[in-house]
């Protein structure tokens, strides 16, 4: 007898024109089929990136209200009631009371599960009630896989009865999910993946950062600017500002709704200056030497997880241009992370393999 079709709602920062979150969506859709046995997949988004043939559909048709895009709450409630499982897939998505309470309402409406969080960060909590709200959600999940040790500590403190385990970021599973490979090719140029106004308080520091990076790249044979995010054109804007200060050949790779294209662009350079976290993740997977410009707790957490040498890490808010230039000059000979990419892939599978399928 044929088993009944099962459905899943995929929750994350999806449909926001960000290559890292695009990768999370693809991996979550693939994993919901492979490990949760779900055939009908709905992404909590009003637009989708390239999904490589995976049967995932957008949950919303967006509508305008007072000049801003809103998601239809009635459609959200209806779709969620038909879902057997909810998969919270990837990213820093457990941090505010409002978000966590919305997750609780979604679980209330959905079927019996299993409901899962995979490859997520927990915190830093943005408001006083967020830790308690987060804990209430985590206690209702069959499994919580977190991508860094600080999230593990927060998750176990907020939800002592939940199954919270240290796994890994989801992005290393992108190639298994799509059946794709990063083709080996001749590498040329130094890649740059900055993000504009990484945090609201960073507006004043951005011009100094652009100037420091431009000075550090003065001796490059070619610079490849790689946009990972196109929401409000933040990456394109900051990269154009950097380009105006460079006196070397420049290529600009624009964001496309295709995370594999971004990964391949990063694999084609000799080294990378990465402020966007998932530029650093894709670089790690293709063994591209990377200087990480940390602007958020998650950057330091990633560096710790892969064993990135401290000489490869810079504070994005106070870059020493001369030190960065020296680091760029020795990028091809820089120390590799202590973690092997194959081990990272195995750890990423741990977000789902607990289910035994």
Beta strands, then each sheet from edge to edge (+ up, - down):
strand 1: 7-11
strand 2: 40-43
strand 3: 56-58
strand 4: 63-65
strand 5: 68-70
strand 6: 85-94
strand 7: 116-122
strand 8: 143-146
strand 9: 164-166
strand 10: 190-193
strand 11: 222-226
strand 12: 249-253
strand 13: 271-274
strand 14: 289-294
strand 15: 313-315
sheet 1: 3+ 2+ 1+ 6+ 7+ 8+ 9+
sheet 2: 4+ 5-
sheet 3: 12+ 11+ 10+ 13+ 14+ 15+
end
